């Protein structure tokens, strides 16, 4: 079973949450907290938040940080 992590990127920096969760968990996390000051969302406004497969390092979803 593949696991996924949430990554944050902008022109200057990048971070990730260190999750080893399902795609659905990561998508729900983004939907719940994008646009809030939770975790890295406040630091990456205008950047990109994405879901990355831990096994393949493939980015499988992304959206702008609100």
CHARMM internal coordinates of N, CA and C (Angstrom, degrees):
IC EDIT
DIST 1 N 1 CA 1.4611
DIST 1 CA 1 C 1.5318
ANGL 1 N 1 CA 1 C 109.39
DIST 1 C 2 N 1.3154
ANGL 1 CA 1 C 2 N 116.28
DIHE 1 N 1 CA 1 C 2 N 131.80
DIST 2 N 2 CA 1.4535
ANGL 1 C 2 N 2 CA 120.89
DIHE 1 CA 1 C 2 N 2 CA 179.00
DIST 2 CA 2 C 1.5283
ANGL 2 N 2 CA 2 C 110.34
DIHE 1 C 2 N 2 CA 2 C -79.10
DIST 2 C 3 N 1.3228
ANGL 2 CA 2 C 3 N 115.21
DIHE 2 N 2 CA 2 C 3 N 148.65
DIST 3 N 3 CA 1.4658
ANGL 2 C 3 N 3 CA 121.12
DIHE 2 CA 2 C 3 N 3 CA 175.14
DIST 3 CA 3 C 1.5173
ANGL 3 N 3 CA 3 C 108.62
DIHE 2 C 3 N 3 CA 3 C -120.90
DIST 3 C 4 N 1.3309
ANGL 3 CA 3 C 4 N 114.74
DIHE 3 N 3 CA 3 C 4 N 159.70
DIST 4 N 4 CA 1.4606
ANGL 3 C 4 N 4 CA 120.42
DIHE 3 CA 3 C 4 N 4 CA -172.44
DIST 4 CA 4 C 1.5209
ANGL 4 N 4 CA 4 C 110.56
DIHE 3 C 4 N 4 CA 4 C -132.77
DIST 4 C 5 N 1.3364
ANGL 4 CA 4 C 5 N 114.97
DIHE 4 N 4 CA 4 C 5 N 156.63
DIST 5 N 5 CA 1.4523
ANGL 4 C 5 N 5 CA 123.20
DIHE 4 CA 4 C 5 N 5 CA 179.51
DIST 5 CA 5 C 1.5215
ANGL 5 N 5 CA 5 C 108.33
DIHE 4 C 5 N 5 CA 5 C -131.51
DIST 5 C 6 N 1.3220
ANGL 5 CA 5 C 6 N 116.34
DIHE 5 N 5 CA 5 C 6 N 159.95
DIST 6 N 6 CA 1.4639
ANGL 5 C 6 N 6 CA 122.57
DIHE 5 CA 5 C 6 N 6 CA 177.75
DIST 6 CA 6 C 1.5280
ANGL 6 N 6 CA 6 C 108.14
DIHE 5 C 6 N 6 CA 6 C -104.94
DIST 6 C 7 N 1.3415
ANGL 6 CA 6 C 7 N 115.64
DIHE 6 N 6 CA 6 C 7 N 125.46
DIST 7 N 7 CA 1.4627
ANGL 6 C 7 N 7 CA 122.50
DIHE 6 CA 6 C 7 N 7 CA -179.35
DIST 7 CA 7 C 1.5219
ANGL 7 N 7 CA 7 C 109.90
DIHE 6 C 7 N 7 CA 7 C -114.82
DIST 7 C 8 N 1.3210
ANGL 7 CA 7 C 8 N 115.66
DIHE 7 N 7 CA 7 C 8 N 145.64
DIST 8 N 8 CA 1.4614
ANGL 7 C 8 N 8 CA 123.50
DIHE 7 CA 7 C 8 N 8 CA 177.55
DIST 8 CA 8 C 1.5258
ANGL 8 N 8 CA 8 C 107.92
DIHE 7 C 8 N 8 CA 8 C -119.93
DIST 8 C 9 N 1.3360
ANGL 8 CA 8 C 9 N 117.23
DIHE 8 N 8 CA 8 C 9 N 132.94
DIST 9 N 9 CA 1.4603
ANGL 8 C 9 N 9 CA 121.19
DIHE 8 CA 8 C 9 N 9 CA -179.46
DIST 9 CA 9 C 1.5238
ANGL 9 N 9 CA 9 C 110.31
DIHE 8 C 9 N 9 CA 9 C -142.07
DIST 9 C 10 N 1.3306
ANGL 9 CA 9 C 10 N 115.74
DIHE 9 N 9 CA 9 C 10 N 142.72
DIST 10 N 10 CA 1.4574
ANGL 9 C 10 N 10 CA 122.02
DIHE 9 CA 9 C 10 N 10 CA 166.85
DIST 10 CA 10 C 1.5234
ANGL 10 N 10 CA 10 C 107.18
DIHE 9 C 10 N 10 CA 10 C -142.80
DIST 10 C 11 N 1.3259
ANGL 10 CA 10 C 11 N 117.89
DIHE 10 N 10 CA 10 C 11 N -171.10
DIST 11 N 11 CA 1.4612
ANGL 10 C 11 N 11 CA 121.44
DIHE 10 CA 10 C 11 N 11 CA -175.37
DIST 11 CA 11 C 1.5290
ANGL 11 N 11 CA 11 C 112.76
DIHE 10 C 11 N 11 CA 11 C -63.37
DIST 11 C 12 N 1.3339
ANGL 11 CA 11 C 12 N 117.55
DIHE 11 N 11 CA 11 C 12 N -22.51
DIST 12 N 12 CA 1.4539
ANGL 11 C 12 N 12 CA 120.68
DIHE 11 CA 11 C 12 N 12 CA -172.68
DIST 12 CA 12 C 1.5215
ANGL 12 N 12 CA 12 C 116.01
DIHE 11 C 12 N 12 CA 12 C -111.62
DIST 12 C 13 N 1.3293
ANGL 12 CA 12 C 13 N 118.45
DIHE 12 N 12 CA 12 C 13 N -20.29
DIST 13 N 13 CA 1.4602
ANGL 12 C 13 N 13 CA 119.14
DIHE 12 CA 12 C 13 N 13 CA -168.70
DIST 13 CA 13 C 1.5227
ANGL 13 N 13 CA 13 C 110.97
DIHE 12 C 13 N 13 CA 13 C -155.28
DIST 13 C 14 N 1.3278
ANGL 13 CA 13 C 14 N 115.55
DIHE 13 N 13 CA 13 C 14 N 168.07
DIST 14 N 14 CA 1.4607
ANGL 13 C 14 N 14 CA 121.22
DIHE 13 CA 13 C 14 N 14 CA 172.71
DIST 14 CA 14 C 1.5233
ANGL 14 N 14 CA 14 C 109.19
DIHE 13 C 14 N 14 CA 14 C -151.74
DIST 14 C 15 N 1.3186
ANGL 14 CA 14 C 15 N 114.87
DIHE 14 N 14 CA 14 C 15 N 150.14
DIST 15 N 15 CA 1.4613
ANGL 14 C 15 N 15 CA 122.68
DIHE 14 CA 14 C 15 N 15 CA 177.32
DIST 15 CA 15 C 1.5160
ANGL 15 N 15 CA 15 C 108.11
DIHE 14 C 15 N 15 CA 15 C -148.80
DIST 15 C 16 N 1.3138
ANGL 15 CA 15 C 16 N 115.56
DIHE 15 N 15 CA 15 C 16 N 163.32
DIST 16 N 16 CA 1.4559
ANGL 15 C 16 N 16 CA 119.46
DIHE 15 CA 15 C 16 N 16 CA 172.68
DIST 16 CA 16 C 1.5187
ANGL 16 N 16 CA 16 C 108.88
DIHE 15 C 16 N 16 CA 16 C -140.75
DIST 16 C 17 N 1.3216
ANGL 16 CA 16 C 17 N 115.58
DIHE 16 N 16 CA 16 C 17 N 160.46
DIST 17 N 17 CA 1.4559
ANGL 16 C 17 N 17 CA 121.87
DIHE 16 CA 16 C 17 N 17 CA -176.37
DIST 17 CA 17 C 1.5281
ANGL 17 N 17 CA 17 C 112.90
DIHE 16 C 17 N 17 CA 17 C -79.72
DIST 17 C 18 N 1.3153
ANGL 17 CA 17 C 18 N 117.99
DIHE 17 N 17 CA 17 C 18 N -25.21
DIST 18 N 18 CA 1.4612
ANGL 17 C 18 N 18 CA 119.99
DIHE 17 CA 17 C 18 N 18 CA -176.56
DIST 18 CA 18 C 1.5211
ANGL 18 N 18 CA 18 C 113.05
DIHE 17 C 18 N 18 CA 18 C 83.85
DIST 18 C 19 N 1.3390
ANGL 18 CA 18 C 19 N 116.31
DIHE 18 N 18 CA 18 C 19 N 18.54
DIST 19 N 19 CA 1.4608
ANGL 18 C 19 N 19 CA 120.38
DIHE 18 CA 18 C 19 N 19 CA 179.49
DIST 19 CA 19 C 1.5302
ANGL 19 N 19 CA 19 C 110.72
DIHE 18 C 19 N 19 CA 19 C -68.89
DIST 19 C 20 N 1.2993
ANGL 19 CA 19 C 20 N 115.34
DIHE 19 N 19 CA 19 C 20 N 151.25
DIST 20 N 20 CA 1.4662
ANGL 19 C 20 N 20 CA 124.01
DIHE 19 CA 19 C 20 N 20 CA 167.04
DIST 20 CA 20 C 1.5261
ANGL 20 N 20 CA 20 C 105.41
DIHE 19 C 20 N 20 CA 20 C -132.29
DIST 20 C 21 N 1.3315
ANGL 20 CA 20 C 21 N 114.05
DIHE 20 N 20 CA 20 C 21 N 69.63
DIST 21 N 21 CA 1.4648
ANGL 20 C 21 N 21 CA 121.97
DIHE 20 CA 20 C 21 N 21 CA -170.78
DIST 21 CA 21 C 1.5242
ANGL 21 N 21 CA 21 C 110.60
DIHE 20 C 21 N 21 CA 21 C -124.88
DIST 21 C 22 N 1.3283
ANGL 21 CA 21 C 22 N 115.26
DIHE 21 N 21 CA 21 C 22 N 177.81
DIST 22 N 22 CA 1.4625
ANGL 21 C 22 N 22 CA 121.02
DIHE 21 CA 21 C 22 N 22 CA 176.86
DIST 22 CA 22 C 1.5276
ANGL 22 N 22 CA 22 C 110.27
DIHE 21 C 22 N 22 CA 22 C -74.20
DIST 22 C 23 N 1.3260
ANGL 22 CA 22 C 23 N 115.27
DIHE 22 N 22 CA 22 C 23 N 160.19
DIST 23 N 23 CA 1.4587
ANGL 22 C 23 N 23 CA 120.41
DIHE 22 CA 22 C 23 N 23 CA 175.35
DIST 23 CA 23 C 1.5266
ANGL 23 N 23 CA 23 C 109.85
DIHE 22 C 23 N 23 CA 23 C -57.11
DIST 23 C 24 N 1.3222
ANGL 23 CA 23 C 24 N 117.15
DIHE 23 N 23 CA 23 C 24 N -43.50
DIST 24 N 24 CA 1.4617
ANGL 23 C 24 N 24 CA 121.82
DIHE 23 CA 23 C 24 N 24 CA -177.80
DIST 24 CA 24 C 1.5343
ANGL 24 N 24 CA 24 C 111.23
DIHE 23 C 24 N 24 CA 24 C -61.80
DIST 24 C 25 N 1.3319
ANGL 24 CA 24 C 25 N 116.97
DIHE 24 N 24 CA 24 C 25 N -40.41
DIST 25 N 25 CA 1.4657
ANGL 24 C 25 N 25 CA 120.52
DIHE 24 CA 24 C 25 N 25 CA 178.00
DIST 25 CA 25 C 1.5286
ANGL 25 N 25 CA 25 C 109.82
DIHE 24 C 25 N 25 CA 25 C -60.85
DIST 25 C 26 N 1.3174
ANGL 25 CA 25 C 26 N 117.04
DIHE 25 N 25 CA 25 C 26 N -46.96
DIST 26 N 26 CA 1.4674
ANGL 25 C 26 N 26 CA 120.88
DIHE 25 CA 25 C 26 N 26 CA -178.73
DIST 26 CA 26 C 1.5246
ANGL 26 N 26 CA 26 C 111.26
DIHE 25 C 26 N 26 CA 26 C -64.87
DIST 26 C 27 N 1.3261
ANGL 26 CA 26 C 27 N 117.06
DIHE 26 N 26 CA 26 C 27 N -40.98
DIST 27 N 27 CA 1.4805
ANGL 26 C 27 N 27 CA 120.92
DIHE 26 CA 26 C 27 N 27 CA 179.26
DIST 27 CA 27 C 1.5231
ANGL 27 N 27 CA 27 C 109.54
DIHE 26 C 27 N 27 CA 27 C -64.18
DIST 27 C 28 N 1.3137
ANGL 27 CA 27 C 28 N 117.90
DIHE 27 N 27 CA 27 C 28 N -43.72
DIST 28 N 28 CA 1.4621
ANGL 27 C 28 N 28 CA 121.46
DIHE 27 CA 27 C 28 N 28 CA 177.73
DIST 28 CA 28 C 1.5222
ANGL 28 N 28 CA 28 C 111.08
DIHE 27 C 28 N 28 CA 28 C -62.52
DIST 28 C 29 N 1.3353
ANGL 28 CA 28 C 29 N 117.24
DIHE 28 N 28 CA 28 C 29 N -39.10
DIST 29 N 29 CA 1.4679
ANGL 28 C 29 N 29 CA 121.58
DIHE 28 CA 28 C 29 N 29 CA 177.79
DIST 29 CA 29 C 1.5267
ANGL 29 N 29 CA 29 C 110.33
DIHE 28 C 29 N 29 CA 29 C -60.21
DIST 29 C 30 N 1.3305
ANGL 29 CA 29 C 30 N 117.00
DIHE 29 N 29 CA 29 C 30 N -46.95
DIST 30 N 30 CA 1.4710
ANGL 29 C 30 N 30 CA 121.02
DIHE 29 CA 29 C 30 N 30 CA 179.26
DIST 30 CA 30 C 1.5254
ANGL 30 N 30 CA 30 C 110.04
DIHE 29 C 30 N 30 CA 30 C -63.34
DIST 30 C 31 N 1.3203
ANGL 30 CA 30 C 31 N 117.51
DIHE 30 N 30 CA 30 C 31 N -47.11
DIST 31 N 31 CA 1.4690
ANGL 30 C 31 N 31 CA 120.80
DIHE 30 CA 30 C 31 N 31 CA -178.87
DIST 31 CA 31 C 1.5220
ANGL 31 N 31 CA 31 C 111.45
DIHE 30 C 31 N 31 CA 31 C -62.30
DIST 31 C 32 N 1.3180
ANGL 31 CA 31 C 32 N 117.68
DIHE 31 N 31 CA 31 C 32 N -34.16
DIST 32 N 32 CA 1.4633
ANGL 31 C 32 N 32 CA 121.37
DIHE 31 CA 31 C 32 N 32 CA -178.52
DIST 32 CA 32 C 1.5235
ANGL 32 N 32 CA 32 C 112.74
DIHE 31 C 32 N 32 CA 32 C -75.09
DIST 32 C 33 N 1.3278
ANGL 32 CA 32 C 33 N 117.56
DIHE 32 N 32 CA 32 C 33 N -35.62
DIST 33 N 33 CA 1.4561
ANGL 32 C 33 N 33 CA 119.87
DIHE 32 CA 32 C 33 N 33 CA -169.26
DIST 33 CA 33 C 1.5231
ANGL 33 N 33 CA 33 C 116.28
DIHE 32 C 33 N 33 CA 33 C -114.61
DIST 33 C 34 N 1.3394
ANGL 33 CA 33 C 34 N 119.09
DIHE 33 N 33 CA 33 C 34 N -12.31
DIST 34 N 34 CA 1.4615
ANGL 33 C 34 N 34 CA 119.17
DIHE 33 CA 33 C 34 N 34 CA 178.11
DIST 34 CA 34 C 1.5244
ANGL 34 N 34 CA 34 C 109.05
DIHE 33 C 34 N 34 CA 34 C -63.46
DIST 34 C 35 N 1.3379
ANGL 34 CA 34 C 35 N 116.06
DIHE 34 N 34 CA 34 C 35 N 129.58
DIST 35 N 35 CA 1.4568
ANGL 34 C 35 N 35 CA 121.03
DIHE 34 CA 34 C 35 N 35 CA -175.99
DIST 35 CA 35 C 1.5190
ANGL 35 N 35 CA 35 C 112.87
DIHE 34 C 35 N 35 CA 35 C 96.44
DIST 35 C 36 N 1.3380
ANGL 35 CA 35 C 36 N 117.39
DIHE 35 N 35 CA 35 C 36 N -0.19
DIST 36 N 36 CA 1.4627
ANGL 35 C 36 N 36 CA 121.94
DIHE 35 CA 35 C 36 N 36 CA 178.19
DIST 36 CA 36 C 1.5332
ANGL 36 N 36 CA 36 C 109.03
DIHE 35 C 36 N 36 CA 36 C -111.55
DIST 36 C 37 N 1.3161
ANGL 36 CA 36 C 37 N 116.31
DIHE 36 N 36 CA 36 C 37 N -178.06
DIST 37 N 37 CA 1.4614
ANGL 36 C 37 N 37 CA 121.25
DIHE 36 CA 36 C 37 N 37 CA 176.38
DIST 37 CA 37 C 1.5231
ANGL 37 N 37 CA 37 C 112.31
DIHE 36 C 37 N 37 CA 37 C -96.43
DIST 37 C 38 N 1.3254
ANGL 37 CA 37 C 38 N 117.85
DIHE 37 N 37 CA 37 C 38 N 11.95
DIST 38 N 38 CA 1.4643
ANGL 37 C 38 N 38 CA 122.82
DIHE 37 CA 37 C 38 N 38 CA 179.39
DIST 38 CA 38 C 1.5245
ANGL 38 N 38 CA 38 C 110.77
DIHE 37 C 38 N 38 CA 38 C -63.23
DIST 38 C 39 N 1.3164
ANGL 38 CA 38 C 39 N 116.69
DIHE 38 N 38 CA 38 C 39 N 133.07
DIST 39 N 39 CA 1.4614
ANGL 38 C 39 N 39 CA 123.93
DIHE 38 CA 38 C 39 N 39 CA 172.05
DIST 39 CA 39 C 1.5224
ANGL 39 N 39 CA 39 C 111.23
DIHE 38 C 39 N 39 CA 39 C 50.40
DIST 39 C 40 N 1.3396
ANGL 39 CA 39 C 40 N 116.71
DIHE 39 N 39 CA 39 C 40 N -129.61
DIST 40 N 40 CA 1.4654
ANGL 39 C 40 N 40 CA 121.41
DIHE 39 CA 39 C 40 N 40 CA -176.54
DIST 40 CA 40 C 1.5217
ANGL 40 N 40 CA 40 C 113.71
DIHE 39 C 40 N 40 CA 40 C -82.70
DIST 40 C 41 N 1.3186
ANGL 40 CA 40 C 41 N 119.02
DIHE 40 N 40 CA 40 C 41 N -6.29
DIST 41 N 41 CA 1.4635
ANGL 40 C 41 N 41 CA 119.84
DIHE 40 CA 40 C 41 N 41 CA -176.20
DIST 41 CA 41 C 1.5251
ANGL 41 N 41 CA 41 C 112.24
DIHE 40 C 41 N 41 CA 41 C -56.86
DIST 41 C 42 N 1.3275
ANGL 41 CA 41 C 42 N 118.08
DIHE 41 N 41 CA 41 C 42 N -40.55
DIST 42 N 42 CA 1.4693
ANGL 41 C 42 N 42 CA 121.18
DIHE 41 CA 41 C 42 N 42 CA -179.37
DIST 42 CA 42 C 1.5279
ANGL 42 N 42 CA 42 C 111.31
DIHE 41 C 42 N 42 CA 42 C -64.57
DIST 42 C 43 N 1.3262
ANGL 42 CA 42 C 43 N 117.27
DIHE 42 N 42 CA 42 C 43 N -37.78
DIST 43 N 43 CA 1.4639
ANGL 42 C 43 N 43 CA 121.99
DIHE 42 CA 42 C 43 N 43 CA -177.08
DIST 43 CA 43 C 1.5236
ANGL 43 N 43 CA 43 C 113.54
DIHE 42 C 43 N 43 CA 43 C -74.94
DIST 43 C 44 N 1.3240
ANGL 43 CA 43 C 44 N 117.03
DIHE 43 N 43 CA 43 C 44 N -22.61
DIST 44 N 44 CA 1.4663
ANGL 43 C 44 N 44 CA 120.47
DIHE 43 CA 43 C 44 N 44 CA -173.23
DIST 44 CA 44 C 1.5227
ANGL 44 N 44 CA 44 C 113.52
DIHE 43 C 44 N 44 CA 44 C -113.15
DIST 44 C 45 N 1.3349
ANGL 44 CA 44 C 45 N 118.09
DIHE 44 N 44 CA 44 C 45 N 22.40
DIST 45 N 45 CA 1.4753
ANGL 44 C 45 N 45 CA 120.35
DIHE 44 CA 44 C 45 N 45 CA 177.79
DIST 45 CA 45 C 1.5301
ANGL 45 N 45 CA 45 C 109.07
DIHE 44 C 45 N 45 CA 45 C -55.02
DIST 45 C 46 N 1.3333
ANGL 45 CA 45 C 46 N 116.22
DIHE 45 N 45 CA 45 C 46 N 129.26
DIST 46 N 46 CA 1.4552
ANGL 45 C 46 N 46 CA 121.88
DIHE 45 CA 45 C 46 N 46 CA -177.30
DIST 46 CA 46 C 1.5225
ANGL 46 N 46 CA 46 C 113.10
DIHE 45 C 46 N 46 CA 46 C 88.61
DIST 46 C 47 N 1.3294
ANGL 46 CA 46 C 47 N 117.28
DIHE 46 N 46 CA 46 C 47 N -10.12
DIST 47 N 47 CA 1.4594
ANGL 46 C 47 N 47 CA 122.27
DIHE 46 CA 46 C 47 N 47 CA 176.06
DIST 47 CA 47 C 1.5166
ANGL 47 N 47 CA 47 C 110.09
DIHE 46 C 47 N 47 CA 47 C -90.95
DIST 47 C 48 N 1.3037
ANGL 47 CA 47 C 48 N 115.20
DIHE 47 N 47 CA 47 C 48 N -157.83
DIST 48 N 48 CA 1.4629
ANGL 47 C 48 N 48 CA 121.31
DIHE 47 CA 47 C 48 N 48 CA -176.88
DIST 48 CA 48 C 1.5281
ANGL 48 N 48 CA 48 C 109.87
DIHE 47 C 48 N 48 CA 48 C -121.30
DIST 48 C 49 N 1.3218
ANGL 48 CA 48 C 49 N 115.21
DIHE 48 N 48 CA 48 C 49 N 136.75
DIST 49 N 49 CA 1.4667
ANGL 48 C 49 N 49 CA 121.23
DIHE 48 CA 48 C 49 N 49 CA 169.07
DIST 49 CA 49 C 1.5269
ANGL 49 N 49 CA 49 C 106.07
DIHE 48 C 49 N 49 CA 49 C -112.06
DIST 49 C 50 N 1.3245
ANGL 49 CA 49 C 50 N 116.21
DIHE 49 N 49 CA 49 C 50 N 133.83
DIST 50 N 50 CA 1.4542
ANGL 49 C 50 N 50 CA 119.52
DIHE 49 CA 49 C 50 N 50 CA -176.52
DIST 50 CA 50 C 1.5231
ANGL 50 N 50 CA 50 C 111.33
DIHE 49 C 50 N 50 CA 50 C -138.41
DIST 50 C 51 N 1.3313
ANGL 50 CA 50 C 51 N 113.78
DIHE 50 N 50 CA 50 C 51 N 162.22
DIST 51 N 51 CA 1.4590
ANGL 50 C 51 N 51 CA 121.41
DIHE 50 CA 50 C 51 N 51 CA 174.25
DIST 51 CA 51 C 1.5247
ANGL 51 N 51 CA 51 C 106.88
DIHE 50 C 51 N 51 CA 51 C -108.31
DIST 51 C 52 N 1.3392
ANGL 51 CA 51 C 52 N 115.36
DIHE 51 N 51 CA 51 C 52 N 127.99
DIST 52 N 52 CA 1.4582
ANGL 51 C 52 N 52 CA 121.62
DIHE 51 CA 51 C 52 N 52 CA -176.34
DIST 52 CA 52 C 1.5284
ANGL 52 N 52 CA 52 C 108.99
DIHE 51 C 52 N 52 CA 52 C -123.86
DIST 52 C 53 N 1.3127
ANGL 52 CA 52 C 53 N 116.14
DIHE 52 N 52 CA 52 C 53 N 134.89
DIST 53 N 53 CA 1.4629
ANGL 52 C 53 N 53 CA 121.46
DIHE 52 CA 52 C 53 N 53 CA 176.23
DIST 53 CA 53 C 1.5206
ANGL 53 N 53 CA 53 C 108.64
DIHE 52 C 53 N 53 CA 53 C -70.95
DIST 53 C 54 N 1.3283
ANGL 53 CA 53 C 54 N 117.22
DIHE 53 N 53 CA 53 C 54 N 127.82
DIST 54 N 54 CA 1.4624
ANGL 53 C 54 N 54 CA 120.99
DIHE 53 CA 53 C 54 N 54 CA 179.45
DIST 54 CA 54 C 1.5250
ANGL 54 N 54 CA 54 C 112.44
DIHE 53 C 54 N 54 CA 54 C -67.53
DIST 54 C 55 N 1.3105
ANGL 54 CA 54 C 55 N 117.54
DIHE 54 N 54 CA 54 C 55 N -31.17
DIST 55 N 55 CA 1.4567
ANGL 54 C 55 N 55 CA 120.11
DIHE 54 CA 54 C 55 N 55 CA -176.15
DIST 55 CA 55 C 1.5362
ANGL 55 N 55 CA 55 C 112.72
DIHE 54 C 55 N 55 CA 55 C -81.04
DIST 55 C 56 N 1.3309
ANGL 55 CA 55 C 56 N 117.86
DIHE 55 N 55 CA 55 C 56 N -40.40
DIST 56 N 56 CA 1.4685
ANGL 55 C 56 N 56 CA 121.15
DIHE 55 CA 55 C 56 N 56 CA -175.02
DIST 56 CA 56 C 1.5272
ANGL 56 N 56 CA 56 C 113.07
DIHE 55 C 56 N 56 CA 56 C -105.10
DIST 56 C 57 N 1.3342
ANGL 56 CA 56 C 57 N 117.29
DIHE 56 N 56 CA 56 C 57 N -11.52
DIST 57 N 57 CA 1.4658
ANGL 56 C 57 N 57 CA 124.14
DIHE 56 CA 56 C 57 N 57 CA -175.31
DIST 57 CA 57 C 1.5336
ANGL 57 N 57 CA 57 C 112.68
DIHE 56 C 57 N 57 CA 57 C 62.74
DIST 57 C 58 N 1.3354
ANGL 57 CA 57 C 58 N 116.50
DIHE 57 N 57 CA 57 C 58 N 16.85
DIST 58 N 58 CA 1.4541
ANGL 57 C 58 N 58 CA 121.82
DIHE 57 CA 57 C 58 N 58 CA 177.93
DIST 58 CA 58 C 1.5246
ANGL 58 N 58 CA 58 C 110.06
DIHE 57 C 58 N 58 CA 58 C -79.92
DIST 58 C 59 N 1.3265
ANGL 58 CA 58 C 59 N 116.03
DIHE 58 N 58 CA 58 C 59 N 133.53
DIST 59 N 59 CA 1.4635
ANGL 58 C 59 N 59 CA 121.05
DIHE 58 CA 58 C 59 N 59 CA 173.12
DIST 59 CA 59 C 1.5175
ANGL 59 N 59 CA 59 C 107.44
DIHE 58 C 59 N 59 CA 59 C -79.48
DIST 59 C 60 N 1.3336
ANGL 59 CA 59 C 60 N 116.78
DIHE 59 N 59 CA 59 C 60 N 120.66
DIST 60 N 60 CA 1.4634
ANGL 59 C 60 N 60 CA 120.57
DIHE 59 CA 59 C 60 N 60 CA -174.61
DIST 60 CA 60 C 1.5253
ANGL 60 N 60 CA 60 C 112.95
DIHE 59 C 60 N 60 CA 60 C -108.85
DIST 60 C 61 N 1.3304
ANGL 60 CA 60 C 61 N 117.69
DIHE 60 N 60 CA 60 C 61 N -9.22
DIST 61 N 61 CA 1.4678
ANGL 60 C 61 N 61 CA 121.98
DIHE 60 CA 60 C 61 N 61 CA 178.79
DIST 61 CA 61 C 1.5211
ANGL 61 N 61 CA 61 C 108.13
DIHE 60 C 61 N 61 CA 61 C -161.74
DIST 61 C 62 N 1.3444
ANGL 61 CA 61 C 62 N 116.55
DIHE 61 N 61 CA 61 C 62 N 144.30
DIST 62 N 62 CA 1.4678
ANGL 61 C 62 N 62 CA 119.52
DIHE 61 CA 61 C 62 N 62 CA 172.65
DIST 62 CA 62 C 1.5131
ANGL 62 N 62 CA 62 C 110.17
DIHE 61 C 62 N 62 CA 62 C -154.60
DIST 62 C 63 N 1.3255
ANGL 62 CA 62 C 63 N 114.84
DIHE 62 N 62 CA 62 C 63 N 154.12
DIST 63 N 63 CA 1.4668
ANGL 62 C 63 N 63 CA 121.85
DIHE 62 CA 62 C 63 N 63 CA 174.10
DIST 63 CA 63 C 1.5234
ANGL 63 N 63 CA 63 C 108.21
DIHE 62 C 63 N 63 CA 63 C -154.95
DIST 63 C 64 N 1.3326
ANGL 63 CA 63 C 64 N 115.28
DIHE 63 N 63 CA 63 C 64 N 164.17
DIST 64 N 64 CA 1.4576
ANGL 63 C 64 N 64 CA 120.16
DIHE 63 CA 63 C 64 N 64 CA 179.38
DIST 64 CA 64 C 1.5241
ANGL 64 N 64 CA 64 C 110.43
DIHE 63 C 64 N 64 CA 64 C -73.63
DIST 64 C 65 N 1.3305
ANGL 64 CA 64 C 65 N 115.99
DIHE 64 N 64 CA 64 C 65 N 142.16
DIST 65 N 65 CA 1.4602
ANGL 64 C 65 N 65 CA 120.74
DIHE 64 CA 64 C 65 N 65 CA 174.24
DIST 65 CA 65 C 1.5124
ANGL 65 N 65 CA 65 C 107.78
DIHE 64 C 65 N 65 CA 65 C -76.80
DIST 65 C 66 N 1.3258
ANGL 65 CA 65 C 66 N 116.23
DIHE 65 N 65 CA 65 C 66 N 125.64
DIST 66 N 66 CA 1.4760
ANGL 65 C 66 N 66 CA 122.28
DIHE 65 CA 65 C 66 N 66 CA -175.89
DIST 66 CA 66 C 1.5118
ANGL 66 N 66 CA 66 C 111.53
DIHE 65 C 66 N 66 CA 66 C -83.04
END
COOR INIT
IC SEED 1 N 1 CA 1 C
IC BUILD
